[in-house]
Amino acid sequence: MKRNDFISEELDMIVEETGLLKSFSRYLKLEKGLSGNTLDAYLNDVRKLFQYLSPEADPTVDQLVAADITNFVCQLQDIGIQARSQARILSGLRAFYAFLRIEGYSTTDPMELIESPKLGRKLPEILTVEEIDNIQNSFDLSEPESRRNKAIIETMYSCGLRVSELVGLRISQLYPDEEYIVVEGKGGKQRLVPISSRALHEIALYMQDRRRLTPKKGDEDILFLNRRGRHLSRVMIFYIIKERCEVCGIRKNISPHTLRHSFATHLLEGGANLRAIQQMLGHESITTTEIYVHLDNEYLRSEILLHHPRNNRSKSM
């Protein structure tokens, strides 16, 4: 089996869904309330298993129930799929086999004895405050879309938004007087996030340009629009940030998520409570937020010397 055939991003996307996958899709959307991105990822995970079991046609339920998932995982390893990607694929398959049992297709679950690969905690790349300031100062505001792009970067950094949350942000979700926004996150869950006066200032400047656009039907309330009046794609946000980093000579591995990582890290380094950061990021589990606790040893040492009672020399011995 060729690697490209096995993990292609376009895997079976143009092929009509089987009845089983349609039912699984409805289950994920209606019963689990998953976001569109997560739903698509789970369906692609199952398609990978389908292709492994029966490359020429969709496997039968009997084949699925009798599947040797251990061999499937070994195949993933053999073609070089990283542990983090393996774990994500297995997560999709667990949801699929749980669906088969709930819907009565099967009474057994081949995923029960399968352990996810152990993951090393990968520390996210971040931008420094100085680097973000350099990016913002690099815009020539006489150029088309520059005020929009500057407002986009400031909003993402000031609010810690996912790129999907940014492109879906609506004007009606802005509350400038109260200085917060309503963000619709994963699974359609909403949360309140404070927004800085600087981000609101950049948005206000951009709105002068936006008023000259004619939004397309359905996008009238979307905040950030392209020159044709349509909402921006996630790919466009990636391009905007990547291009600015190149202009500023920043050589880090940068993506829109880097601004979210930077938001969380800078809050933590500034003394913000981890639970508060969790709420602002929209993380359901505090363990997801704890990845941002990656401060260097010198910072940790200074914190201990400053705050631990055994190091407080002003107290009598």
C-alpha positions as CSV (number, residue, x, y, z in Angstrom):
1,M,0.0,0.0,0.0
2,K,1.4,3.4,-1.0
3,R,1.7,6.1,1.6
4,N,0.0,8.7,-0.6
5,D,-2.9,6.4,-1.3
6,F,-3.3,5.7,2.4
7,I,-3.2,9.1,3.9
8,S,-4.3,11.4,1.0
9,E,-6.2,14.4,2.3
10,E,-8.6,13.9,-0.6
11,L,-9.2,10.3,0.4
12,D,-12.6,9.3,-1.1
13,M,-14.0,12.8,-0.7
14,I,-15.6,12.7,-4.1
15,V,-17.0,9.2,-3.7
16,E,-20.6,9.0,-2.5
17,E,-20.9,8.1,1.2
18,T,-22.0,4.6,2.1
19,G,-25.2,4.3,4.1
20,L,-23.2,3.3,7.2
21,L,-21.0,6.4,7.0
22,K,-24.0,8.6,6.5
23,S,-25.6,7.2,9.6
24,F,-22.3,7.6,11.5
25,S,-22.1,11.2,10.3
26,R,-25.6,12.0,11.6
27,Y,-24.7,10.3,14.9
28,L,-21.7,12.5,15.3
29,K,-23.5,15.7,14.4
30,L,-26.8,15.1,16.3
31,E,-25.8,12.9,19.2
32,K,-22.3,14.1,19.9
33,G,-22.6,17.7,18.6
34,L,-19.2,17.7,17.0
35,S,-18.0,20.6,15.0
36,G,-17.8,20.2,11.2
37,N,-14.0,20.0,11.3
38,T,-13.9,17.2,13.9
39,L,-16.8,15.4,12.1
40,D,-14.8,15.4,8.8
41,A,-11.7,14.2,10.6
42,Y,-13.6,11.2,12.1
43,L,-15.1,10.3,8.8
44,N,-11.7,10.3,7.2
45,D,-10.3,8.1,9.9
46,V,-13.0,5.5,9.2
47,R,-12.4,5.8,5.5
48,K,-8.7,4.9,6.1
49,L,-9.8,1.7,7.9
50,F,-12.3,1.0,5.1
51,Q,-9.5,1.2,2.5
52,Y,-7.3,-1.0,4.6
53,L,-9.9,-3.7,5.0
54,S,-11.3,-3.6,1.5
55,P,-9.4,-1.4,-1.0
56,E,-11.8,-2.1,-3.9
57,A,-15.1,-1.7,-2.2
58,D,-16.6,-0.8,1.2
59,P,-16.2,-3.5,3.8
60,T,-19.2,-5.3,5.2
61,V,-20.2,-5.0,8.9
62,D,-18.8,-8.5,9.5
63,Q,-15.4,-7.4,8.1
64,L,-15.5,-4.3,10.4
65,V,-16.4,-6.3,13.5
66,A,-13.7,-8.9,12.8
67,A,-11.1,-6.3,11.9
68,D,-7.6,-6.8,13.3
69,I,-7.0,-3.2,14.5
70,T,-3.6,-4.2,15.8
71,N,-2.4,-4.9,12.2
72,F,-4.0,-1.7,11.1
73,V,-2.0,0.3,13.6
74,C,1.1,-1.6,12.6
75,Q,0.4,-0.6,9.0
76,L,0.2,3.1,10.2
77,Q,3.5,2.7,11.9
78,D,5.1,1.0,8.8
79,I,4.3,3.9,6.5
80,G,5.6,6.4,8.9
81,I,2.5,7.9,10.5
82,Q,3.6,9.9,13.6
83,A,2.3,8.8,17.1
84,R,0.2,11.9,17.5
85,S,-1.6,11.3,14.1
86,Q,-2.0,7.6,15.0
87,A,-3.7,8.6,18.3
88,R,-6.1,10.9,16.5
89,I,-7.0,8.2,14.0
90,L,-7.7,5.7,16.8
91,S,-9.9,8.3,18.5
92,G,-12.1,8.5,15.3
93,L,-12.3,4.7,15.2
94,R,-13.3,4.4,18.8
95,A,-16.2,6.8,18.1
96,F,-17.1,4.7,15.1
97,Y,-17.2,1.3,16.9
98,A,-19.1,2.9,19.8
99,F,-21.7,4.0,17.2
100,L,-21.8,0.4,15.8
101,R,-22.6,-1.0,19.2
102,I,-25.2,1.7,20.1
103,E,-27.0,1.2,16.8
104,G,-27.0,-2.6,17.1
105,Y,-24.7,-3.3,14.2
106,S,-22.3,-5.2,16.6
107,T,-22.1,-6.6,20.1
108,T,-18.3,-6.5,20.2
109,D,-15.7,-3.8,19.9
110,P,-12.2,-4.5,18.5
111,M,-11.0,-1.2,19.9
112,E,-11.4,-2.3,23.5
113,L,-7.9,-3.7,23.8
114,I,-6.2,-1.2,21.6
115,E,-4.0,1.4,23.4
116,S,-3.2,4.7,21.9
117,P,0.6,5.4,21.3
118,K,2.3,7.3,24.1
119,L,2.8,10.9,23.1
120,G,5.6,13.1,24.1
121,R,4.3,16.5,25.0
122,K,5.2,18.8,22.1
123,L,5.7,22.4,23.2
124,P,4.0,24.8,20.8
125,E,6.0,27.5,18.9
126,I,5.2,31.0,20.1
127,L,6.0,34.5,19.1
128,T,7.4,37.0,21.5
129,V,5.6,40.3,22.3
130,E,8.3,42.1,20.4
131,E,7.8,39.9,17.4
132,I,4.1,40.5,17.4
133,D,4.6,44.3,17.7
134,N,7.1,44.1,14.8
135,I,4.5,42.3,12.7
136,Q,1.8,44.9,13.5
137,N,4.2,47.8,12.8
138,S,5.2,46.3,9.4
139,F,1.8,47.0,7.7
140,D,1.7,49.7,5.1
141,L,-1.9,51.0,5.7
142,S,-2.1,52.5,2.3
143,E,-2.1,49.0,0.8
144,P,-5.4,47.2,0.1
145,E,-6.6,44.9,3.0
146,S,-3.7,46.0,5.3
147,R,-6.1,47.5,7.9
148,R,-8.2,44.3,7.7
149,N,-5.1,42.1,8.1
150,K,-3.7,44.1,11.0
151,A,-7.1,43.9,12.8
152,I,-7.2,40.1,12.1
153,I,-3.8,39.5,13.7
154,E,-4.5,41.8,16.7
155,T,-7.9,40.1,17.3
156,M,-6.4,36.6,17.2
157,Y,-3.6,37.5,19.5
158,S,-5.7,39.6,21.9
159,C,-8.5,36.9,22.2
160,G,-6.6,33.7,21.7
161,L,-9.0,32.6,18.9
162,R,-8.9,29.5,16.8
163,V,-8.7,30.3,13.1
164,S,-12.2,28.8,12.6
165,E,-13.5,31.1,15.3
166,L,-11.9,34.1,13.7
167,V,-13.3,33.6,10.2
168,G,-16.8,33.0,11.7
169,L,-16.7,36.0,14.0
170,R,-19.8,38.2,13.5
171,I,-20.3,42.0,14.0
172,S,-23.3,41.2,16.2
173,Q,-20.9,39.2,18.5
174,L,-18.8,42.3,19.3
175,Y,-19.6,44.3,22.4
176,P,-17.1,47.2,22.3
177,D,-18.5,49.2,25.2
178,E,-18.2,46.2,27.5
179,E,-14.9,45.1,25.8
180,Y,-15.8,41.5,25.2
181,I,-16.8,39.3,22.3
182,V,-19.0,36.2,22.0
183,V,-17.0,33.3,20.4
184,E,-18.6,30.2,18.9
185,G,-16.1,27.4,19.5
186,K,-16.0,23.7,18.9
187,G,-19.4,21.9,18.8
188,G,-21.2,25.3,18.6
189,K,-20.4,26.1,22.2
190,Q,-20.3,29.8,23.0
191,R,-18.1,31.6,25.4
192,L,-17.4,35.2,26.4
193,V,-13.8,36.4,25.8
194,P,-12.4,39.8,26.8
195,I,-11.0,41.9,23.9
196,S,-8.4,44.5,24.3
197,S,-8.9,48.2,23.5
198,R,-6.1,47.9,21.0
199,A,-7.9,45.2,19.1
200,L,-11.1,47.2,19.2
201,H,-9.2,50.2,17.8
202,E,-7.9,48.2,14.9
203,I,-11.3,46.7,14.2
204,A,-12.8,50.2,14.2
205,L,-10.2,51.4,11.6
206,Y,-10.9,48.3,9.5
207,M,-14.7,48.9,9.6
208,Q,-14.1,52.1,7.6
209,D,-12.9,49.9,4.7
210,R,-15.5,47.2,5.3
211,R,-18.4,49.7,4.9
212,R,-17.3,50.2,1.3
213,L,-17.8,46.4,0.5
214,T,-21.1,44.8,-0.5
215,P,-21.4,41.6,1.5
216,K,-22.7,38.5,-0.3
217,K,-25.9,36.9,0.9
218,G,-25.4,35.1,4.2
219,D,-22.2,37.0,5.0
220,E,-23.7,40.3,5.9
221,D,-22.9,39.9,9.6
222,I,-19.5,38.4,9.1
223,L,-16.8,40.7,10.5
224,F,-13.8,40.0,8.2
225,L,-14.5,39.8,4.5
226,N,-12.5,39.5,1.3
227,R,-12.7,42.1,-1.4
228,R,-15.6,40.2,-3.0
229,G,-17.7,40.5,0.2
230,R,-17.3,36.9,1.2
231,H,-16.0,35.4,4.5
232,L,-12.3,34.5,4.6
233,S,-11.0,31.0,4.4
234,R,-8.7,29.4,6.9
235,V,-6.1,29.1,4.2
236,M,-6.2,32.9,3.6
237,I,-5.6,33.5,7.3
238,F,-2.6,31.2,7.2
239,Y,-1.2,33.1,4.2
240,I,-1.7,36.5,5.8
241,I,0.3,35.5,8.9
242,K,3.0,33.6,7.0
243,E,3.5,36.5,4.6
244,R,3.9,39.0,7.5
245,C,6.4,36.8,9.3
246,E,8.5,36.6,6.1
247,V,8.4,40.4,5.8
248,C,9.6,40.7,9.4
249,G,12.3,38.0,9.0
250,I,10.8,35.7,11.5
251,R,12.0,32.2,10.8
252,K,9.9,30.2,13.2
253,N,7.4,27.6,12.1
254,I,4.4,29.9,12.2
255,S,0.6,29.2,11.7
256,P,-2.6,31.0,12.8
257,H,-2.5,28.7,15.9
258,T,0.8,30.3,16.9
259,L,-1.0,33.5,17.9
260,R,-3.3,31.4,20.1
261,H,-0.3,29.7,21.7
262,S,1.3,33.1,22.2
263,F,-1.8,34.5,23.8
264,A,-2.0,31.7,26.4
265,T,1.8,31.7,27.1
266,H,2.0,35.5,27.6
267,L,-1.1,35.4,29.9
268,L,0.5,32.7,32.0
269,E,3.9,34.4,32.2
270,G,2.0,37.6,33.3
271,G,0.5,35.7,36.2
272,A,-2.9,34.8,34.9
273,N,-4.7,31.8,36.6
274,L,-4.6,28.6,34.5
275,R,-8.4,28.1,35.0
276,A,-9.1,31.6,33.6
277,I,-6.9,30.8,30.6
278,Q,-8.7,27.5,30.1
279,Q,-12.1,29.3,30.0
280,M,-10.8,32.0,27.6
281,L,-9.4,29.3,25.2
282,G,-12.5,27.2,25.4
283,H,-10.7,24.1,26.6
284,E,-13.0,21.5,28.2
285,S,-10.1,19.9,30.1
286,I,-7.5,21.7,32.1
287,T,-4.9,19.2,31.0
288,T,-5.2,20.7,27.5
289,T,-4.3,24.1,28.8
290,E,-1.4,22.8,30.9
291,I,0.7,22.5,27.7
292,Y,1.3,26.2,28.1
293,V,3.1,25.7,31.3
294,H,6.5,25.5,29.6
295,L,8.3,28.4,31.2
296,D,12.1,28.2,31.2
297,N,14.1,27.1,34.2
298,E,15.3,30.6,35.0
299,Y,11.7,31.9,35.2
300,L,10.7,29.0,37.5
301,R,13.8,29.6,39.7
302,S,13.0,33.3,40.0
303,E,9.3,32.4,40.9
304,I,10.4,30.0,43.6
305,L,13.0,32.5,45.1
306,L,10.4,35.2,45.1
307,H,7.3,33.4,46.4
308,H,8.3,30.3,48.3
309,P,8.2,30.9,52.1
310,R,11.5,29.1,52.6
311,N,13.2,31.6,50.4
312,N,11.6,34.7,51.9
313,R,14.6,36.2,53.7
314,S,12.7,39.1,55.2
315,K,11.3,36.7,57.7
316,S,13.2,35.8,60.8
317,M,15.0,32.5,60.8
